[in-house]
Amino acid sequence: MLQNIETGFTSEDYDTSSLENGEDDVFEEEKMTVTLTTTQNQKDNTNKNITVIDLGECEDLLRNEYNIPDDELIYMKKIDVIQEGMKIPKVEYDVYSKLDGSVLVKLNLSVCQNSKISLSVPIAISESLDKLNSSSGYYNDICYTATSDSGTDISLKDRKKEFVENNKTICQDDCDFSEYDYDIQKAKCSCKVKESSSTSLADMKINTTKLYENFVDIKNKANIKLMVCYKELLTIQGIKNNIALFVTIPIIIFHIIVIILFYSKQKDKINDKIKDITFSINNWDLVKSYDRKKREIEKQRLERLRIKKE
């Protein structure tokens, strides 16, 4: 089907007048929908039940690269593939222009490699957006607290694993979630520019491995970066939920009491020791002289004992 549509779309026999009048050509199969459209039609599309692509800056770059006037339409082939287990379709596209005045020619999108396109995806959302957005603090902020059904904290690693395995993504691979319109129930995604990957339906699917790459890289060796979360710990809620704090406080108080009792009973001895140490520091030369004299006396005593034994 895809190959036949491509051949027909770029042939001399294809009539683009309906597209130019704001009407799209739509071809549907069981799991795939191919839409022949224009960039202008996509911008004007208000149907909340279909995906919409806005090339944004990429369209300007293509016009400059191929010398396409502003009043001349740029055409598009948009492919939506339903993927089992996913809440969203996989969306791919190719872009065309009548460079010679009659036949549509596919444009090379490499000129747009440093820009992003906007992809709007229809999806009904009832849970927290943070849990559906791979770029949110829920998946990337080590200070973002989350509790499991059993009452334990959920690590970032487990949250990311749950995101991918439970198919929570609302934007396909190589895309970042940017906003959600509750009125029309559409998620807007900012995506890397790339041409359709293949003419095979089997190859057009969301790459779950790449979804892991959408997460911000967090390096937390030896948990040193956890120190930045002290503000969370010092909140009322943080203190209430910190069981270790309630265990540690009695231990600290016990040690303080023991130190006070010990000092009160041994105060005189401690003060004498402090005085001895202070005297030694202030009269170091005298101490060394006394120490040498003491060693000399001991040496003489040992010598007399040796002579006496002989």
C-alpha positions as CSV (number, residue, x, y, z in Angstrom):
1,M,0.0,0.0,0.0
2,L,2.7,2.5,1.0
3,Q,4.7,1.9,-2.2
4,N,1.6,2.3,-4.4
5,I,0.6,5.6,-2.6
6,E,4.2,6.9,-3.0
7,T,4.2,6.1,-6.7
8,G,0.8,7.6,-7.3
9,F,1.5,10.7,-5.2
10,T,4.7,11.6,-7.2
11,S,3.3,10.7,-10.7
12,E,2.2,13.2,-13.3
13,D,-1.3,11.8,-13.0
14,Y,-1.9,12.8,-9.4
15,D,-4.2,15.8,-9.1
16,T,-3.3,18.1,-6.2
17,S,-6.2,20.4,-6.6
18,S,-8.2,19.0,-3.7
19,L,-5.1,19.4,-1.4
20,E,-4.7,23.0,-2.6
21,N,-8.4,23.6,-1.7
22,G,-7.8,22.5,1.9
23,E,-9.1,18.9,1.5
24,D,-6.8,15.9,2.4
25,D,-6.7,12.6,0.6
26,V,-6.9,9.8,3.2
27,F,-6.2,6.1,2.7
28,E,-6.9,3.7,5.5
29,E,-6.0,0.1,6.3
30,E,-6.6,-1.9,9.4
31,K,-3.7,-0.5,11.4
32,M,-2.5,2.3,9.2
33,T,-3.8,5.6,7.9
34,V,-1.9,7.6,5.2
35,T,-2.9,11.2,4.7
36,L,-1.8,13.2,1.7
37,T,-1.9,16.9,2.8
38,T,-0.1,20.2,2.8
39,T,1.8,22.0,5.5
40,Q,-0.9,24.7,5.4
41,N,-3.7,22.1,5.7
42,Q,-2.0,20.8,8.8
43,K,-1.8,24.2,10.4
44,D,-5.5,24.9,9.7
45,N,-6.6,21.4,10.9
46,T,-9.0,21.6,13.9
47,N,-10.0,18.0,14.0
48,K,-9.2,16.9,17.5
49,N,-9.3,13.2,16.7
50,I,-6.3,13.1,14.3
51,T,-2.6,13.8,14.6
52,V,-1.3,17.0,13.2
53,I,2.2,18.0,12.2
54,D,3.6,21.6,12.2
55,L,7.0,21.8,10.5
56,G,7.7,25.2,12.1
57,E,11.2,26.4,11.4
58,C,11.9,23.4,9.2
59,E,9.5,24.7,6.6
60,D,11.3,28.0,6.4
61,L,14.6,26.1,6.0
62,L,13.2,24.0,3.2
63,R,11.9,27.0,1.3
64,N,15.3,28.7,1.5
65,E,17.2,25.5,0.5
66,Y,15.0,24.7,-2.5
67,N,14.0,28.3,-3.4
68,I,10.3,27.7,-2.8
69,P,8.3,30.9,-2.8
70,D,6.1,31.7,0.3
71,D,2.9,31.5,-1.8
72,E,3.7,28.0,-3.1
73,L,2.4,25.1,-1.1
74,I,4.6,22.4,0.4
75,Y,3.0,19.0,0.4
76,M,3.2,16.2,2.9
77,K,2.6,12.4,3.2
78,K,1.7,11.6,6.9
79,I,1.6,8.0,8.1
80,D,-0.2,7.0,11.3
81,V,0.4,3.4,12.5
82,I,-1.6,1.9,15.4
83,Q,0.7,-0.1,17.6
84,E,-0.7,-2.7,19.9
85,G,-0.4,-1.9,23.6
86,M,0.5,1.8,22.9
87,K,-1.8,4.7,23.7
88,I,-0.6,6.7,20.8
89,P,0.1,5.9,17.1
90,K,3.5,6.0,15.5
91,V,3.6,9.0,13.2
92,E,6.0,9.3,10.2
93,Y,6.1,11.7,7.3
94,D,7.7,12.8,4.1
95,V,7.7,16.3,2.5
96,Y,7.3,17.2,-1.2
97,S,7.2,20.2,-3.5
98,K,6.6,20.9,-7.2
99,L,10.1,21.9,-7.9
100,D,9.6,21.6,-11.7
101,G,6.1,23.0,-11.7
102,S,4.1,19.9,-12.1
103,V,5.3,16.7,-10.4
104,L,5.8,16.3,-6.7
105,V,9.4,15.7,-5.6
106,K,10.4,14.4,-2.2
107,L,12.6,16.9,-0.3
108,N,15.6,16.0,1.7
109,L,15.0,16.9,5.4
110,S,18.7,16.9,6.4
111,V,18.6,20.7,6.2
112,C,16.3,20.6,9.2
113,Q,18.5,18.3,11.3
114,N,19.0,21.0,14.0
115,S,15.4,22.1,14.2
116,K,12.3,20.5,15.8
117,I,8.8,19.9,14.5
118,S,5.6,20.0,16.6
119,L,3.4,16.9,16.7
120,S,-0.1,17.0,18.2
121,V,-1.5,13.7,19.3
122,P,-5.1,13.0,20.4
123,I,-5.0,11.3,23.8
124,A,-7.3,11.4,26.8
125,I,-5.4,11.9,30.1
126,S,-6.8,11.3,33.6
127,E,-3.6,10.9,35.6
128,S,-0.8,13.3,36.6
129,L,1.0,14.7,33.6
130,D,4.3,14.3,35.5
131,K,3.9,10.5,35.3
132,L,3.3,10.6,31.6
133,N,6.1,13.0,30.7
134,S,9.6,11.4,30.5
135,S,11.1,14.9,30.9
136,S,9.3,15.7,34.1
137,G,10.9,15.8,37.6
138,Y,9.1,12.6,38.5
139,Y,11.6,10.7,36.3
140,N,14.6,13.0,36.4
141,D,14.7,14.8,39.8
142,I,16.2,12.8,42.6
143,C,14.4,15.1,45.1
144,Y,11.0,14.3,43.6
145,T,9.3,12.0,46.2
146,A,6.9,9.3,45.1
147,T,5.3,6.5,47.1
148,S,4.2,3.0,45.9
149,D,1.0,1.3,46.8
150,S,2.9,-0.5,49.6
151,G,4.0,2.9,51.1
152,T,7.7,2.6,50.1
153,D,9.6,5.2,48.0
154,I,9.9,4.5,44.3
155,S,13.4,4.9,42.9
156,L,14.0,6.8,39.6
157,K,15.2,3.6,38.0
158,D,11.9,1.8,38.9
159,R,9.8,4.8,37.7
160,K,11.5,4.8,34.3
161,K,11.1,1.0,34.0
162,E,7.4,1.3,34.9
163,F,7.0,4.2,32.3
164,V,8.3,2.0,29.4
165,E,6.8,-1.3,30.5
166,N,3.3,0.1,31.1
167,N,3.4,2.1,27.9
168,K,2.7,5.4,29.6
169,T,4.4,7.5,26.9
170,I,2.3,10.2,25.2
171,C,5.0,11.1,22.8
172,Q,6.9,8.7,20.5
173,D,10.6,8.1,20.5
174,D,12.8,11.1,19.6
175,C,10.1,13.4,21.0
176,D,9.7,15.4,24.2
177,F,6.4,16.3,25.7
178,S,5.8,20.0,25.7
179,E,2.2,20.7,26.7
180,Y,-1.3,19.3,27.0
181,D,-4.6,20.9,25.8
182,Y,-7.4,19.7,28.1
183,D,-10.1,21.4,25.9
184,I,-9.3,19.3,22.8
185,Q,-7.5,16.5,24.6
186,K,-4.3,16.7,22.6
187,A,-0.7,16.3,23.7
188,K,1.9,18.5,21.9
189,C,5.3,16.9,21.4
190,S,8.5,18.5,20.2
191,C,10.3,16.0,17.9
192,K,13.5,15.6,16.0
193,V,13.1,16.0,12.2
194,K,13.4,12.8,10.2
195,E,12.0,11.2,7.1
196,S,9.8,8.1,7.2
197,S,12.0,5.1,8.1
198,S,10.6,2.6,5.6
199,T,8.0,1.6,3.1
200,S,7.3,-1.4,5.4
201,L,4.5,-1.3,8.0
202,A,6.4,-3.7,10.2
203,D,9.3,-1.2,10.6
204,M,7.0,1.6,11.6
205,K,6.7,1.2,15.4
206,I,7.6,3.1,18.5
207,N,11.1,2.0,19.7
208,T,10.7,1.3,23.4
209,T,14.5,1.1,23.8
210,K,14.8,4.7,22.6
211,L,12.2,5.8,25.1
212,Y,14.8,5.2,27.8
213,E,17.0,7.7,25.9
214,N,14.3,10.4,26.4
215,F,15.0,10.5,30.1
216,V,17.5,13.1,31.3
217,D,20.8,11.6,32.2
218,I,21.2,11.5,36.0
219,K,24.6,10.7,37.5
220,N,24.4,10.1,41.2
221,K,27.5,8.2,42.2
222,A,27.6,7.2,45.8
223,N,24.4,9.2,46.3
224,I,26.4,12.3,46.9
225,K,23.9,14.4,44.9
226,L,21.2,13.4,47.4
227,M,22.6,16.2,49.6
228,V,20.8,18.7,47.4
229,C,17.5,17.4,48.7
230,Y,18.0,18.7,52.2
231,K,15.2,21.3,51.6
232,E,12.7,18.5,51.1
233,L,13.9,16.8,54.3
234,L,13.4,20.0,56.4
235,T,9.8,20.6,55.3
236,I,7.0,19.6,57.8
237,Q,5.9,16.7,55.5
238,G,9.6,15.6,55.1
239,I,10.1,15.6,58.9
240,K,6.8,13.7,59.5
241,N,7.7,11.0,57.0
242,N,11.4,10.6,58.1
243,I,11.3,7.6,60.4
244,A,15.1,7.6,60.8
245,L,14.9,11.1,62.3
246,F,12.7,9.9,65.1
247,V,15.0,7.0,65.8
248,T,18.1,9.1,65.8
249,I,16.9,12.0,68.0
250,P,16.5,9.8,71.2
251,I,20.0,8.4,70.6
252,I,21.5,11.9,70.3
253,I,19.7,13.0,73.4
254,F,21.0,10.0,75.3
255,H,24.6,10.7,74.3
256,I,24.3,14.3,75.4
257,I,23.0,13.3,78.8
258,V,25.8,10.7,79.2
259,I,28.4,13.3,78.3
260,I,27.0,15.8,80.8
261,L,26.9,13.2,83.6
262,F,30.4,12.0,82.8
263,Y,31.8,15.6,82.9
264,S,30.0,16.5,86.1
265,K,31.6,13.5,87.9
266,Q,35.0,13.7,86.4
267,K,35.3,17.5,86.1
268,D,38.3,17.9,88.4
269,K,40.3,15.2,86.7
270,I,39.4,16.5,83.3
271,N,40.4,20.1,84.3
272,D,43.7,18.7,85.7
273,K,44.5,17.0,82.5
274,I,43.7,20.1,80.5
275,K,46.0,22.1,82.7
276,D,48.8,19.5,82.3
277,I,48.4,19.6,78.5
278,T,48.3,23.4,78.5
279,F,51.4,23.6,80.6
280,S,53.2,21.2,78.4
281,I,52.4,23.2,75.3
282,N,53.4,26.5,76.8
283,N,56.7,25.1,78.4
284,W,57.7,22.6,75.7
285,D,61.4,23.3,76.1
286,L,61.2,22.6,79.9
287,V,59.3,19.4,79.3
288,K,61.9,18.2,76.8
289,S,64.7,19.0,79.3
290,Y,62.9,17.2,82.1
291,D,62.3,14.2,79.8
292,R,66.0,14.0,78.8
293,K,67.1,14.2,82.5
294,K,64.6,11.5,83.4
295,R,65.9,9.2,80.7
296,E,69.5,9.9,81.9
297,I,68.6,9.0,85.5
298,E,67.0,5.8,84.4
299,K,70.0,4.9,82.3
300,Q,72.3,5.4,85.3
301,R,70.1,3.3,87.5
302,L,70.2,0.5,85.0
303,E,73.9,0.8,84.7
304,R,74.4,0.5,88.5
305,L,72.2,-2.6,88.6
306,R,74.3,-4.2,85.9
307,I,77.5,-3.5,87.8
308,K,76.1,-4.8,91.0
309,K,75.1,-8.1,89.3
310,E,78.6,-8.5,88.0
